[in-house]
């Protein structure tokens, strides 16, 4: 068939094009041609990953001749042969494809990767973030950090991430603190400090009752700066190992603060004491982050059982010394322990898959995270990688995120820890339904000062953490495991006994205390009965009890007793009011300082004044006071008052100054007495009471001086006090007083709203001044008054001397243009000088319309003085009568010649109108007659608007300024160069 020809034979232009046809197609339709020359098998042929080819004759390049042999082997140590395969072959020719090929006795692949090699099994929660779970499809999922390569007695560590956790409680004592610092620095000298993979980093935490971060792993990266920062201050306090370890685990070993996934993590705990904190939970927490804990105990006060819990029961990780001087001996042994404590990283074979999930329900997948599925792949003989992960930065952000609606239940209450315990949440929230966020804490203290902690240390701390996707309170079980309550009562304190000063008078106290001995403080549950004294007082009684409230000893019910007790006097009896018969003389006066109706008794505090009936009689006076004395009402001072004596007063009588006893000033009093009037009148003198005329009129009465019950009194005075006097309204102060002034320009203004008659009533005032603003001068006020029965203008004599001067700085205003609410109005003043703010009397002004644009009436106004004011006479008529209209026959000229815009200019108007003029607002548009002419400045057209200027003329706005730029157009023609 190769030699034949047919119409459907396809000529293949190149040998390589044969790959487009099947073998049957080739034999039927392809014109056979001889194989290419030269020919042979390519020695650079790729037999597969990890395969090494050995050719006959030892050559490695070029073409191998037909039938030459090749032997295959595997590139160790990574690649190994697949069992039962024969890896010998030779160069053959394929007549179908016309190619030389290597034919091997067994079909490939020929080599596989040794399972001892693969991707590092170093992908863990530390890389993908909190809450992530890493599952390998092959082998163990436990990730262990590399072995430290330190060797020999010098304890030279190649790399470690180390945290010192140092006890600074009071038992350490400040004198031993320098020895602690020396140990820290000596141990640091065993390390090569830096951030490289072969160098070490150091962080530090110190603790007393609370842990305190001193510095992170990556804060100080040179030995010099690190040792300087290890000069730690000493604060004293209680011991709380748990909190010191927690701060180190949570804050020091953090990838954001320098913790490295490929370097061992180690804590060295140094303490000399013991406490009841939860070390076992801290060990478990450290293990979850691949952290080893080594513990150093100093002195005989150390609790080794507690230290065992800190290191997970491994006694080889506990180091004890008798005193602080023994710390120097520990450097090498601790260093060696660190060297032995780590294991090599395991590897995952090629093809191993990793699946990342989140521990629920506390964590869910981050919205921005990828699918969390990676496969171990072979990249080249030196590199195995997890597909899809950057080997320099495996996880750009945490794979999981916390479910914000979840947290630890707010179920830690004081009742869990016994009487006196106080619970404080770090977030300050009090709503029991609100969950506590991750990392939140609860501090257990004693609600003092009534209670104190019944153990070493001031408090306990529980922490909200997540384990296996579940929120829990770290340390809860250990801190609840007390043989007794967390707190104990301070028996040296109690409720104060000095409470009597908190109450007022008449209060009685009864203390119910053992033996009746009242001490400074009374014991818990002591009581006090509080009531009122005497039989003289009565009221509600109270009982208060010594209780503990909010950690303080307090009297329960004390505030209620203070606010509620009210001891009242027994008003059913008191000091007797009928004591007149206790005196032997009739002229004795008894006056009680009491406003109400006098009954049979007076209450405590009422005062009685004992004296003589006066002023007719005189003598000594005494005061007696109603008091409760030993539960009885008595008049204190009464025995002394009973000895009073009284005599007749011959120098006294009815007072002559009685004018002030009347409520009106218009009363007239006339005494029927011929002699000189003194301060008093004797018995029998009379006085006539009437009205002060002629301004007032009314009835008159007569009063008589008499002695009544020991007093001189004007008999009939009470009736006389009711006298009424009426006003004579037929006259008053005259209103016509203008002619009393000798000059023009005087202004009189009465403070009166009604119609002015011939007279004004009393009290009306008038202001006398100058007519302004034309005249100026002082102003005075006069008032209509009744003086000795006459109406008079008070102040008029002084006002008559007023003088008024002409104001030469004022006049009719010149700025009156804005009084005309129209366009086109003009004002012309008949005045040759410079126009100021005002014009003098007599100046005229012409009001009209601006022409030729406006037409309208004309007016003349004159500056005059009218009632003391400068006014434009005729201005109201001008304002109301002036009306300017546009002259429709006028406008902007349309006769714009070529002389203005130049040759080639085309002028059009926006109104498309005809005639010689355009109205205001019409636009004139100038362009060029294209294509013959083009704009000089490149602007296609310009426009000008018909406007009325300030003189009333029609102008094309902007035209005058634009003429400097004309001609507007230029010729668009070009002539050939000569």
C-alpha angles and dihedrals in degrees: 000000000000092000098049130093130212137169092257097053111132117212109217108211097206138022092239090062090068090082088075093068134065121239093255092049091051095054092047104042112016122093102233117235132182118267118267121272128254096041139179143101120302111245089205091065112136108235094184143288114318094007123133119199124209113195128204112263092028095263119142103186140049129030121325114220122247113286094014112141136239131193120204127210136169127258104243151240093024096038126051131181120266106246121256095020123131106213100191121112147154143218113269138174122239109210091194097057095024088230134130109234139179110245114201121195092232124042119243160287088081103181137038134195116265106249088229087074128062145098117336110260089229102119108111144135089286088067102036095041138244117332096022121130117204116203122186119206090218134036130351122336094207110115118207126187122243122279115262109240098212113139140179133025092295088075096221108179117201098205137347138154100225132185124193112211105193128191111225098172123137094264090067089066122212092255090065096045095089089057090055091050091049091054092051092051094044091052091048088056088066090063133076101227119216145089100264119112090255094048133080135238127205131204128181139212127177125193145190117154086339135030118248124196109226099179142336129245095261099039095093118028101175128068092234097054092040094054091046089057091050089073087101124188119241118230107167122209135127129324123260109162092172094060093047092053092045094054090051094047094044103037109021099044095056122126089221089059098047107283108149123211094215098050127077117259116220135174120199108200116199119189141146099195147051138234140170095259123132107261094159092062090049091053091052091048091050092050090054087061096042093251122150118210123210117187129208116197119195124199133349095296093075119112102222092188089060091048089053089058089051092056098038095257094299103136091190087073094057119088121186132187131183096234142353092275088067092066090087089067096057104065098089098041093049092046091052091051090055089052092055098041101077132074132208122269113259122226133225119224121244110279093033111139127214122205120195118205135165127248106245149249092014095047135044131181115282113250092233097045122109124242092284096232121123135169129207109242134183110237104174137329089284102041141060117177141183105243114245096018127107104232090211094049110016096180121029092192137359113295092216135042131201119260098243094208092061133073144125116317114254089234100124105113135170091246090071091066104040136248117344096018117138125201122208122183114208093227093054092230116146101182105108091208094061113093121228117246123239110282093024116136141209118212118206113206137152119267096238163237087026092050133042131190111273093216141039112296132042102249149353125236127210119194131208107232138158123239122177089349094305126112115231140163108254110219097015096119095047096046092050091051098092125140087214136018119296092244137037132207118259100231093190090072134063144140115316117251096207097089100120092092089062091070134064130241126305094032119134125204130202117188116204101208131143111272090002091266111141112209130188090265126029123215126254113286093021112142137209125201112214121193145136126290131242133356085277093071132046136181146126117310127216138199119212124195130207107242139158112251121176091346093306131104105245138168104248109219095019096119090048090050093048093049096036107044112095116167110203129192116252099248096189088088139009140135111346117251096204101081100128093100089058088076126075099213130069095216095069116118121209117193122180120206091231129117101196133072111298113239132177095289141031124217126237115293099029112134127212123199116211115198145127126292099263164252083358090053128035138190142120120320130214136197123218124190130204108233139167107239116181090339096312132107110237138168102239110213096019095119092058093044092057089073094064120137126196133202133193115264107224095178099063139073144138110334118251094205100078100131090099090058090074122081094218130062095215097076119118119209122194120182119210091228129116100196132073111299113237132176094288142030125215125240113291100031114129134206132199116223118201145137127290106248159245089017093046133036136184146117124318129219138193124225127192131208110239139161109244121177092337096314131104105235137174101239109220094021094117090057091045091053088068092063115135126204125196127214122245100231098183095091141019140147111338118251097205101081101127092099090057088077121078101210145060120246096049114137122203118192120181118208091230130115101195134072111299113238133177095289141031125216125240113287097032112129132201129202114221113199145125125292103255154249087008093050129034137188143113121320128214136189124223124193132205108238139168107238117182091337096314134106111238138167100240110216096018096121091057092045092055089069093063117132126200127200130199115256105229095178094067138062144129111335117253094205100080099127092101090059088075111075098202144078120250100035119131133193123205120187120209091230130115101196132073110298114238132178094288142030126217125241113289099031114130132205131200117222118200148125129288112247153250090014096046134043129192148115125309129223138186122216128190132208109238139165109241119178092336095313131104108236137172101240109218094019095119090054091048093048093050095039104043111097121161121198130190114256102239091199092062130069146123114319117253091198095103108161130206087250090076103045099022133231119329095025118137117204123201133171126223093227092053084220131150133224136071099291140041126219124245111284096029114131124223110210119201121196138153129267097247139235093018093049133036133189114273095219098036095253109129095215144349129210136206125194126221106244138171110234128213092273094056094256125134111238137168100247112236095007096109092052092046096053090084089067096052141143087071097194137043133197116275093206124109125201121213115255116256 
